[in-house]
Amino acid sequence: MTNLTIQSYLVFGGRCEEALEFYHTALGAQIDMLMRFSESPDPTPPGMLPPGFENKIMHASFRIAGNVLMASDGCEVETQFKGFSLSISVATETEANRYFSVLSDGGQVQMPLTKTFWSPRFGMLTDRFGVSWMVNVVTTECIQ
């Protein structure tokens, strides 16, 4: 297959705008495109959106350090992110500490940053929006 691209599409159940603002502050995310349900050229089918979702985000595309992700408020008030994690790979322990700290603010740490056999710093957390993250320092040698 040529030109195959796989991207994460995150559905925030009414909290997409808040999440985008958080990722902008925490990770330097840049929004490339944002459209609200009320801006759609085609009307939303009756009964599809919960009350008050007209000005919620129908679709957004954003970049974090050149990595493209997509997001939406979806058509549900609550969503759960299960069965996957977004992984951040960095070159230094200082970077790992910073990203882990900002992402875990208001979230929950599953595994604190620690030395592992593959990395001098690795940790896992769920951010305040329920998105699971792994933070990893990449090295060219195995840690003893």
C-alpha positions in Angstrom: 0.0 0.0 0.0 1.4 3.4 -0.9 0.5 6.6 0.7 -1.0 4.9 3.7 -1.4 7.2 6.7 -2.7 6.2 10.1 -3.6 9.0 12.5 -5.2 9.1 15.9 -8.7 10.6 16.1 -9.7 11.6 19.6 -13.3 12.1 20.6 -13.7 14.3 23.7 -17.5 14.2 24.3 -18.0 17.9 24.7 -14.5 18.8 26.0 -12.6 19.1 22.7 -12.0 22.8 22.8 -10.7 22.5 26.4 -8.5 19.6 25.4 -7.0 21.5 22.4 -6.2 24.5 24.6 -4.6 22.2 27.2 -2.4 20.4 24.5 -1.5 23.8 23.1 -0.2 24.9 26.5 1.3 21.6 27.6 2.8 20.3 24.4 2.8 23.3 22.0 0.0 21.9 19.8 -0.9 24.0 16.8 -4.4 23.8 15.4 -4.4 23.4 11.6 -8.2 23.2 11.1 -11.3 23.5 13.3 -14.9 23.4 12.3 -17.9 23.5 14.6 -21.1 21.6 14.0 -22.9 25.0 13.3 -20.3 25.7 10.6 -21.0 22.5 8.6 -22.1 23.1 5.0 -24.5 20.2 5.5 -27.1 20.4 8.3 -26.7 17.9 11.1 -29.4 15.3 11.0 -32.2 16.0 13.5 -31.6 14.2 16.9 -28.0 13.4 16.1 -26.5 16.0 18.5 -27.1 16.3 22.2 -28.7 19.7 23.2 -26.1 22.5 23.3 -23.6 20.8 20.9 -24.3 23.1 18.0 -21.2 25.1 18.8 -19.1 22.1 19.8 -16.2 21.0 17.5 -17.3 18.7 14.7 -13.7 18.2 13.4 -10.2 19.5 14.3 -6.8 18.7 13.0 -3.8 19.6 15.1 0.0 19.0 15.2 2.3 18.3 18.1 5.9 18.5 17.0 5.0 17.6 13.4 2.7 14.7 14.4 -0.8 15.1 13.1 -3.8 14.2 15.3 -7.5 14.7 14.8 -10.2 15.4 17.3 -13.9 16.1 17.8 -16.5 16.5 20.4 -18.3 13.7 18.8 -22.1 13.2 19.2 -22.0 11.9 22.8 -21.7 13.7 26.1 -19.2 11.2 27.5 -16.5 9.2 25.9 -13.9 6.7 27.2 -10.5 6.2 25.8 -9.6 2.5 26.3 -7.2 0.1 24.7 -4.5 2.5 23.4 -2.0 5.0 24.6 -0.3 7.9 22.8 3.5 7.6 23.2 5.9 10.5 23.5 9.6 9.7 22.8 12.1 12.3 23.8 15.9 12.6 23.8 16.5 13.7 27.4 15.3 13.0 30.9 14.6 16.8 31.4 12.1 16.6 28.4 10.5 13.5 29.8 10.1 15.1 33.3 8.5 18.2 31.7 6.0 16.4 29.5 5.1 13.9 32.2 4.5 16.7 34.7 2.3 18.8 32.5 0.3 15.9 31.1 -0.3 14.4 34.5 -1.6 17.7 36.0 -5.2 16.9 36.8 -4.8 13.4 35.5 -3.7 10.1 37.1 -0.3 8.5 37.1 -0.3 4.7 36.4 3.5 4.3 36.5 5.8 7.1 37.7 8.8 8.0 35.6 11.5 5.5 36.5 14.5 3.8 35.0 13.7 0.6 33.1 15.9 -1.8 31.2 15.1 0.0 27.9 15.2 3.6 29.1 16.6 5.9 31.8 13.1 7.4 32.2 9.7 5.8 31.3 6.3 6.4 32.8 2.6 6.1 32.1 -0.3 8.4 32.9 -3.9 9.3 32.0 -4.4 13.0 31.4 -7.4 15.0 32.7 -9.4 14.1 29.5 -8.9 10.4 30.0 -6.2 10.0 27.2 -3.5 7.5 28.1 0.1 8.5 27.5 3.5 6.9 27.8 6.6 9.0 28.1 9.9 7.5 27.1 13.5 8.6 26.8 14.9 7.0 23.7 18.5 5.8 24.0 20.8 3.9 21.6 22.0 1.5 24.3 20.3 -0.8 26.8 20.2 0.3 30.4 21.9 -2.0 32.8 
